[in-house]
């Protein structure tokens, strides 16, 4: 999370809208502590890997400690769409927290089972003002 924070802090953008879903066995407090302070808005979700996702409300409790605006949209795809709808032309949407989260959001562009990484994927992501970080 520290590397992600350093990367997005060096990117030119007006606002950073964070879509965040974390597995329950991870250090939620530390993960939130790295990314939320550099974010302007947080959209909290719960990835669909059974028994692994942290409850959105638990993540929200940590986000509140940083006095940031947040929404709970439990479905990762819906949360990603909501974040993009809130983003202006010079804003950045960052979807992270878990590989499971990124995989679910990625289905918005490529569907299930289609593997299109590399230059084509990166160019498409850049054109959407969207940062998908593993």
C-alpha positions, 0 to 999 in steps of 0.5 A: 500500500505504501508503494501504491500511495507513493505512485499515486502521489506522484501522478498528476490529478485533481482528486483521487477516488479510492475503491477499496475492498480488503480481505478480512485476514489483512491489516485493515488499519494499516492499509487504510492508513496508507491510502485514505489520507491521500484520497479525496473520497473512498468507495468501500466494497466487499469482494465476493470471495466467500469468507475472505472479504472484510465487512464494509462497515469495518473498513468504514470505521477505519476510514472515519478516523481519517475524516474522509468522505466515503460511501459503501457500495458493497458490490465491487463492480457497482462501486467501481462504476460509482467511483467513475461516475463521481470522477471529473476529467482530471480525477483518478480512480484507484481500485485496490485492496485485494487481488480479488477486488482488482479481478472483479473490477477488471471484469467490467472491461474484459468479462470473465476469463478473458486475459488481456494484459499488457500494453492494450490493457494499460492504454485502455485503463489510461484512457478511462482515468482509472488506476488498477493496481495489484 
